[in-house]
């Protein structure tokens, strides 16, 4: 978790200090910070550090809840296209989940640390609704990237959008495979998915950022 945190923070700092910051790179920086913060929250849930574990759970979920709308926003920003209602609606739903996780006691029932990931147990019904939100917007993002990529006239923009699709798939497919091989890992989906998402972070930095920004 700490290694993943350091990698994602290093990528954020590299973009922030070496690239010209436009809308796309700013959104990518926020995404990297959210991914990194979730890893930090996981580590402190397992290790304590004198902070209430439930608080770290709340903060970790708030961090990853921002990722699907940010990804959708990145896709529109790549082609400098005014976003449809999908982006503000996704942000509105995101804020509703943030309020639930951050300011109520209706979300979490417990958490547990196992050897390779953290299990966050959401209360009955909450987990299914959150999965629908998360996977729904990720799937919508893949479909939207395909459509925007087909419409894009700029070759770099087209490549960047297809890079976003690949970036999504490199953490969705391994997570699905892990859950299929060992269904018990279903309880640790957020932790496992964000572990694989470091691959997405690397694709953002090494493939997508050079297509959408220049060096300072």
Secondary structure, DSSP 8 states (H G I E B T S, - for coil): -HHHHHHHHHHHHHHHHHB---HHHHHHHHHHHHHHHHHHHHHHHHH-TTS-HHHHHHHHHHHHHTHHHHHHHHHHHHTT----HHHHHHHHHHHHHHHHHHH-SSSEEEEEE-SS-EEEEE-TTHHHHHHHHHHHHHHHHHHHHHHHHHH--SHHHHHHHHHHHHHHHHHHHHHHHHHHH-GGGGGGHHHHHHHHHHHHHHHIIIIIHHHH--B-
